[in-house]
Amino acid sequence: MSNEQTAIRTTYFSIIGNTCLAIIKGMAGFFGNSYALIADAIESTTDIFASLIVLLGFKYAKRPADENHPYGHGRIEPLITFLVVAFLVTSATIIAYESILNIQTPHKTPKPWTLLVLGCIILWKEISFRIVIKKSKETNSSSLKADAWHHRSDAITSVMAFIGISIAIAFGKGYENADDWAALFASGFILYNSYLIFRPALGEIMDEHLYDDLLEDIRKESIEVNGILGTEKCFIRKAGMKYHVDLHAIVDGEIPVKEGHEIAHRLKDHLRSEISNLGHVLIHIEPNE
């Protein structure tokens, strides 16, 4: 199965899971007198739309290279990540705003059974995070990583709701709005996670060098090719799930141009066969001095 297919299947998993949880949280929050659970449901609902955007992004990124996009369509990934972050920030803002309003409004103490619901939700969201983050590492997908952190931020929101409801139930009258305070604090965690997701995607779209381990692998594999004496400049940039490489390779300065051309092709083929997820590999031949 290709990286693209793996990413698409994982996104479907997120969409189905978030849809079920949004319904469960919303009903539990309404009937259990808990705004923290309703806030959780709001976040899960935004997660559904965010995952749908990720899914559309993956389908677009699968398109082959064409005349207008010679490097493929992978750069859509960090752009999709920015949209996912926008959804996270929006949901955090809504939760914070509604929490402040509810803190000032008297309401009933949450029902004790909402803790059981939250416990199950926390467990499921943490499992979902671990599944999706593992797939994001396997596929080198920044937008899948953002989707994984949606699950983790959802789990954090649920943990805060669990704490708030526990306080409200344990201390009784006068502490009914503890779960609202919990939802407010959770919105802060979501904003912080949004930055953690946004920063790597920004580096990717700005061609920031973040791939020292891959650089070392490229240099190591290059000198295994017959005729390559060493390497000089090596630039790596990521587009979607592929890494594009510009490499200056050193050869004997006395060999014919045709032979140097053949060595460059051998080097390119060797790198793409030995190192996974390489896209375009451009070899510039340098004569040794």
N, C-alpha and C positions, 0 to 999 in steps of 0.2 A: 504494500500500500504506500502511495506517495505521501510526502509531507502535507501537500495540499488536501488530499482526501482525509488524512488523519485529523487535520485542523477543522475541516468541515464537520466531520462526525462528532468531534469534541464540542463544537459549537451547538450542534443539535441537542446534545446532552445538557448543555447549560440552559438552552431555551426551555426544554421540557421541565427540567428541575425548577427553574425560576417561576414558571407559570403555575405549577402545583403549589409552590411555597407562597406565592403572592395571595392565592385564594385562601390557603390555610391560615396565614397570618392575619389577613383582613377579617376573616370570620371570627377567629379567636380574639382579636383585638376588640371587635365590636361587641361581641357577646361577653367578653371577659373584662370589659371596662379598662382596657389598657391602651393608652395612646402610643406607648413604646412599641407595642406590637403592630399598631396601625402604621407607625413610622417605618417599621420593618417592612410592612407590605408595600409601602410606597417605594422603598428602595428596590425591592424585588421586582416591582413593576417596571421601574426604569432599567433594571438589569435585563429584562426581556427585550426591550427596544434596543438596548446597547448590543446585546448578543445578536439580534437580527441585523444590525449594521455591520457587525464583525463578519457575519455569515455572507452578506452581500459583498463585503470587501474581499473575502477569500475567493469567492466565485469570480470576481473581476480580476484578481491577481493571477488566477489560473490561466488567463488568456495568453497565448503565445506572443512572442515578440513580433512587431510589425514595423512598417516603414516609419511610422511616427513614434514608435516606442521600441527602439532597437535593443534596449536592455530589458524588455519585458514590462509588466505592469505591477511589479512588486512594491514600488514606492507608495502604492495606495495604503499599505499596511500602517506606517506611522501616522498617516492622515486619519485613518480609521481609529487609531489609538487616541488621537486628539479628541475625536468625537465622543469616544467612550469616556474619557476624562471629563468632558463637558457634561455628560449625563451624570457622572458621579458628583460633580460640583453642584449641579442643579438639584439633585436629590438631597444632598447635604444641606443646601440652603433652605429648601422647603421644610425639611425635618427640623432645622434649627428655628425657623420662623414659627411653625406650628407648635413646637415645644414651648417657646416663650409665651405664646398665647394661652396654652393649656396650663402652664404654671400659675398664671394669674386667674384661672377659672376653677372654682370648686368642683370636684367631681368625686365619684365613688372610688373606693379602694378596689384595685384589680382582683379578680378571682384567683384563688390559689392554684386551680388547675391550669392556668396559663403558664405556670412554671414548667409543668410537664411538657407542654407544647414547645416551649422555648428550648428545653433541654434536647429534644429530638431535632429541632431545627439547627441548633448549634452543631450537633454531631454531624448532621447531613451536610451542612455548608462547609465544615472543615474537611470532610471527605471529598466533597466536590472540588475544593481548592486544591487539594493534593493531587487529584486526578488531572485537573486542567493544567496546573503548573508543570507537572511532569510532561504532559504532551507539548506544552509551549517550549520546553527545553529540547525535546526530541525534534521539534520542527523548526526551531529558531524563530518563532513567531512572536513579535512584540505585541500584536493585538490580541493574541491568545493569552499572553501573559497578563495583559490588562483585564481580560475577561476573568482570569483566575483570581486576580486581586479584587474583582467585584465580589466573588464568593467569600474571600477573606474579610472584606469590609462588611459584608452582610453578617458574617459570623460575629464580628466585633460588635456590630449594632445589637445583635441578639444577646450577646454576653452582657452588654450594658443594660439592656432591657431586663434581663434575668436578675441582675443586681438590684436595679431600681424597684422592680416588683417585689422582690424578697424583702427589701427595706420597708416598703409600703405595707406589706402584709404583717411583718414582724412587729412594727411599731404602731400600727393602727392609725387612729384619728390624728390628723395633723401632718401625716406623712403620705397622704394620698397622691401627691404630685411627684413622689420620688422617681416614678418611672418616666415622667416628663423630663426631669433633670437628666436621667440616664440617656434619653433620646438626644438631648442637647449635647451632652458630652460625646455621644457616638458620632454626631455630625462632625465634630472636630477631628476624630480619628479618620473619618471618610475623606476629609479635605487633605489630611496629611498623606494618606495612601494615594490620593489623586496626584500629588506632587511626585511621589515615588514612581508612579507609572509614567507620568508626563516626561520626566527628565531623560530617561534612556531613549524614548521615541524622538525627542528633540535632537539628541545627539546623533541618532541614526539619519534623520532627514538633513542634518547639517554636515554629514560625512565626518563626524568626529571619530578620531582613531580610538577604538576600544577593544582591539582584537590582537593583543600581544601574543597570546598562546597560538592563535592561528598563524600569525606572522612567523613564529619560530618553526612551526610545522612546515610551512611553505619553504623556508630557507633550508631546512633539514632535508626535505624530499627533493629539492632542486639539485643538490650536489650528488644525488644518487643517479642522475641521468648522465649517460656517457657524453662527454664533450663540454659539460658545464663545469667551469672552474670555480665559480662562486656567484654571489648575488650582491647587488647594490641596493638601489631604491626599491621599496615595495610598498604600494599603497593598496589599502583594502577598504571597500565601502559596502555596506549592506543594503540590499533592496528586497524587501519582503523576506523570504526564507533563504535567499541566495546571497553569496558573497562574491563581489566582482573584484578582480585582482589585476593590478598593473605592476609588472615585475621587470626589473633590469637585471639581466643575467650576463655573466662574464664568460667569454669563450676565447680560444686562441685567436689572436689577431691576424695570423698568417693564413687561416683557412679561407677557401673561396666563399663568396656570398651565398651561393646555393647551399653549401654545407651548413652554414650558419642558420639559414632558413629552415633546413630540415631538423637541426638540433632544437630550434625554437618550437617547432611542431611537436617533437618528441617530449619536450619539457611540458608543454601545455597538456598533452594527452596524459602524461604521467601524473601531473598534479590533480587533474580532474578524476583520475581513476583511484588515486590513493587518499584524497581528501574529499569528504562528502560536502555537499551543499555549495560547491563552487559554481558560479555562473560563468560570466565572460572572464577569460584569462588572456590578458594582453602581454606578450613577451617582447621586450626591447633588448636586442643583443648589443653588448658592449665588448670591445676588444680589450684583452689584457695588455698592460703596458710592458 
